[in-house]
Amino acid sequence: MRVQIRLRESSATTSKPHWILRWCTPVLLFFAGISALGYCSYAMLEGQLSQRNQLKQFNEALSKVHSSNADDFHVHSSGAADLGATSPPMPRDTEARKANDTASVVTAAGTLPLGKIEIPSIGLTAMVQEGTGPRVLHLGIGHIEGTSLLGQSGNIGLAGHRDTFFRNLRSIQEGDEITITTLSGSFLYRVDLISIVEPDDSQVLRYSGKDTLTLVTCYPFVFVGPAPKRFIVHARKVENR
């Protein structure tokens, strides 16, 4: 009898941890899933709020630049009317004023986005910041250092996450138009090549002699963990706005 009692006690003691694991594991997994979902929701919300704030600051700076240019034009036109003739264009003075106006706006407003990217065909609108660090790409699109600046000649490189701001790039097609807006003006590009390359392929960012815009994100779009490839969108500049 003693042996039997001991066996029963040993069995009960052994089965107790299994009972705890059987009931606690689903509960722990449930709360882990809720926590992960909450973090993802918070991250997305933070990114969207940051985009709204960046857009507001950029639009305010853009309005100041336009107002300054309009005032200069009004003074220039009034002077020409008093002289009874149209004054000749002064490209260097105009460029100098625009550069000074832009610099003063940036200084007054603090750190501003470099510009805005819009792709109407896939419903993409996002602000562009300098650099491709984790924080920058978490809050928007990043300008790849070493490539041409927005609005300049050369090859402009922009990077974004495949699961946030560049999610809709999976639907882009050749011929789609891309607009880049800066404080200096708007620039139109048209997609002429879509490719998939290795992560270390830097050829896509080199200047080919034509003004281009290159968008870079990870590929495949639906992939768990670090993606093995890069999705590249090349667009050629077609006109200034």
C-alpha positions as CSV (number, residue, x, y, z in Angstrom):
1,M,0.0,0.0,0.0
2,R,2.8,2.4,0.8
3,V,4.3,1.7,-2.6
4,Q,1.1,2.4,-4.3
5,I,0.6,5.6,-2.5
6,R,4.0,6.8,-3.3
7,L,3.5,6.0,-6.9
8,R,0.3,8.0,-7.0
9,E,2.0,11.0,-5.4
10,S,4.9,10.8,-7.8
11,S,2.5,10.7,-10.7
12,A,0.5,13.7,-9.5
13,T,3.7,15.6,-8.9
14,T,4.9,14.9,-12.4
15,S,1.7,15.8,-14.1
16,K,1.3,19.2,-12.4
17,P,4.0,21.0,-14.5
18,H,2.4,19.6,-17.6
19,W,-1.0,21.0,-16.6
20,I,0.6,24.4,-16.0
21,L,2.3,24.4,-19.3
22,R,-0.8,23.3,-21.1
23,W,-2.8,26.2,-19.8
24,C,-0.2,28.9,-19.5
25,T,1.5,28.6,-22.9
26,P,-1.6,29.7,-24.9
27,V,-2.2,32.6,-22.5
28,L,1.4,33.7,-22.8
29,L,1.3,33.4,-26.6
30,F,-2.0,35.4,-26.7
31,F,-0.5,38.3,-24.7
32,A,2.7,38.1,-26.8
33,G,0.6,38.4,-30.0
34,I,-1.4,41.3,-28.5
35,S,1.8,43.1,-27.5
36,A,3.3,42.7,-31.0
37,L,0.1,43.9,-32.6
38,G,0.0,46.9,-30.3
39,Y,3.6,47.8,-31.1
40,C,3.0,47.5,-34.8
41,S,-0.1,49.7,-34.5
42,Y,1.8,52.3,-32.5
43,A,4.7,52.3,-35.0
44,M,2.3,52.9,-37.9
45,L,0.4,55.6,-36.0
46,E,3.7,57.3,-35.1
47,G,4.8,57.3,-38.7
48,Q,1.5,58.7,-40.0
49,L,1.5,61.5,-37.4
50,S,5.1,62.3,-38.3
51,Q,4.2,62.5,-41.9
52,R,1.4,64.9,-41.2
53,N,3.7,67.1,-39.2
54,Q,6.4,67.1,-41.8
55,L,3.9,67.9,-44.5
56,K,2.5,70.8,-42.5
57,Q,6.0,72.3,-41.9
58,F,6.9,71.8,-45.6
59,N,3.7,73.5,-46.8
60,E,4.3,76.4,-44.5
61,A,7.9,76.8,-45.7
62,L,6.7,76.5,-49.3
63,S,4.1,79.2,-48.8
64,K,6.8,81.6,-47.4
65,V,9.0,80.9,-50.4
66,H,6.1,81.6,-52.8
67,S,5.2,84.8,-51.0
68,S,8.7,86.0,-51.1
69,N,9.0,85.3,-54.8
70,A,5.7,87.1,-55.4
71,D,6.8,90.1,-53.5
72,D,10.1,90.2,-55.5
73,F,8.1,90.0,-58.7
74,H,5.7,92.8,-57.7
75,V,8.6,95.1,-56.9
76,H,10.4,94.2,-60.1
77,S,7.2,94.8,-62.2
78,S,6.5,98.1,-60.5
79,G,10.0,99.3,-61.2
80,A,9.7,98.3,-64.8
81,A,6.4,100.1,-65.2
82,D,7.8,103.3,-63.8
83,L,10.6,103.1,-66.4
84,G,8.1,102.5,-69.1
85,A,9.9,99.4,-70.3
86,T,10.3,95.7,-69.4
87,S,13.5,95.0,-67.5
88,P,15.7,92.3,-68.9
89,P,15.9,89.0,-67.0
90,M,18.6,88.6,-64.4
91,P,19.1,84.8,-63.9
92,R,22.0,85.1,-61.4
93,D,20.1,87.6,-59.2
94,T,17.0,85.4,-59.3
95,E,18.9,82.3,-58.4
96,A,20.7,84.1,-55.6
97,R,17.4,85.4,-54.2
98,K,15.8,82.0,-54.4
99,A,18.7,80.4,-52.6
100,N,18.7,83.0,-49.9
101,D,14.9,82.8,-49.4
102,T,15.1,79.0,-49.1
103,A,18.0,79.2,-46.7
104,S,16.1,81.7,-44.5
105,V,13.0,79.6,-44.5
106,V,14.9,76.5,-43.4
107,T,16.7,78.4,-40.7
108,A,13.5,79.8,-39.4
109,A,11.5,76.5,-39.4
110,G,14.3,74.3,-38.2
111,T,14.8,70.9,-39.7
112,L,12.6,70.5,-42.7
113,P,11.9,67.5,-45.1
114,L,13.9,67.6,-48.3
115,G,10.7,67.4,-50.3
116,K,7.7,65.3,-51.1
117,I,7.3,62.3,-53.4
118,E,3.9,61.5,-55.1
119,I,3.0,58.6,-57.3
120,P,-0.8,59.0,-58.1
121,S,-1.1,55.6,-59.9
122,I,-0.4,53.7,-56.7
123,G,-1.7,56.2,-54.1
124,L,1.7,57.0,-52.6
125,T,2.4,60.4,-51.0
126,A,5.3,60.7,-48.5
127,M,7.8,63.2,-47.2
128,V,11.5,62.7,-47.8
129,Q,14.2,63.1,-45.1
130,E,18.0,63.0,-45.4
131,G,19.6,59.6,-44.7
132,T,18.6,56.0,-44.5
133,G,18.9,55.3,-40.7
134,P,16.3,53.2,-38.9
135,R,14.6,56.3,-37.4
136,V,14.3,58.1,-40.8
137,L,12.9,55.1,-42.6
138,H,10.5,54.5,-39.7
139,L,9.0,58.0,-40.2
140,G,9.1,58.3,-44.0
141,I,11.2,58.0,-47.1
142,G,15.0,58.5,-46.9
143,H,17.4,60.1,-49.3
144,I,20.4,57.8,-50.0
145,E,23.5,59.7,-49.1
146,G,26.0,60.1,-51.9
147,T,23.3,60.4,-54.6
148,S,22.1,63.7,-56.1
149,L,19.9,65.9,-54.0
150,L,16.2,66.3,-54.8
151,G,15.7,68.5,-57.9
152,Q,19.4,68.4,-58.9
153,S,20.9,66.8,-62.0
154,G,22.1,63.2,-61.7
155,N,20.7,60.1,-60.1
156,I,18.6,60.7,-57.0
157,G,18.3,57.7,-54.7
158,L,15.4,57.2,-52.3
159,A,14.8,54.3,-50.0
160,G,11.8,53.1,-48.0
161,H,10.5,50.0,-46.1
162,R,8.5,47.5,-48.2
163,D,5.9,47.1,-45.4
164,T,5.2,50.8,-44.7
165,F,5.7,53.8,-47.0
166,F,6.9,51.8,-50.1
167,R,4.4,49.0,-49.6
168,N,2.5,50.1,-52.8
169,L,5.5,49.9,-55.0
170,R,4.6,46.3,-55.7
171,S,1.8,47.7,-58.0
172,I,3.9,50.3,-59.9
173,Q,4.3,49.9,-63.7
174,E,6.4,51.3,-66.4
175,G,5.1,54.6,-67.6
176,D,3.8,55.7,-64.2
177,E,4.6,59.3,-63.3
178,I,6.4,60.4,-60.2
179,T,6.5,63.9,-58.9
180,I,9.2,65.3,-56.6
181,T,8.3,68.6,-54.9
182,T,11.0,70.7,-53.2
183,L,11.2,74.3,-52.1
184,S,12.7,75.1,-55.4
185,G,10.0,73.6,-57.5
186,S,8.4,70.4,-58.8
187,F,10.0,67.8,-61.0
188,L,8.3,65.1,-63.0
189,Y,9.7,61.6,-63.7
190,R,8.4,58.7,-65.7
191,V,9.1,55.0,-64.8
192,D,11.1,53.3,-67.5
193,L,12.6,50.3,-65.7
194,I,11.7,47.9,-62.8
195,S,14.2,45.4,-61.7
196,I,15.2,43.1,-58.8
197,V,18.9,43.0,-57.8
198,E,21.2,41.8,-55.1
199,P,21.5,43.9,-51.9
200,D,25.1,44.9,-52.6
201,D,24.4,46.0,-56.2
202,S,25.4,49.6,-56.3
203,Q,25.3,50.0,-60.1
204,V,21.6,51.0,-59.8
205,L,22.6,54.3,-58.1
206,R,25.3,55.3,-60.5
207,Y,24.9,58.3,-62.8
208,S,24.3,57.2,-66.4
209,G,24.4,60.6,-68.0
210,K,20.7,61.2,-67.7
211,D,18.7,62.7,-64.9
212,T,17.0,59.9,-63.1
213,L,15.2,58.9,-59.9
214,T,15.9,55.5,-58.3
215,L,13.6,54.0,-55.7
216,V,14.9,51.2,-53.5
217,T,13.1,48.8,-51.2
218,C,13.4,45.2,-50.0
219,Y,12.1,42.2,-51.9
220,P,10.0,40.0,-51.8
221,F,7.3,42.3,-50.4
222,V,5.8,39.4,-48.4
223,F,8.8,37.9,-46.6
224,V,9.5,37.1,-42.9
225,G,12.9,38.4,-41.8
226,P,15.6,40.2,-43.7
227,A,14.7,40.1,-47.4
228,P,17.3,38.6,-49.7
229,K,16.8,41.0,-52.7
230,R,16.1,44.6,-53.6
231,F,13.3,46.0,-55.6
232,I,14.4,48.8,-57.9
233,V,12.3,51.4,-59.7
234,H,14.1,53.6,-62.3
235,A,12.4,56.8,-63.5
236,R,13.7,59.3,-66.0
237,K,13.2,63.0,-65.7
238,V,10.8,64.4,-68.3
239,E,10.2,68.0,-67.4
240,N,10.3,70.7,-64.6
241,R,7.2,72.1,-63.1
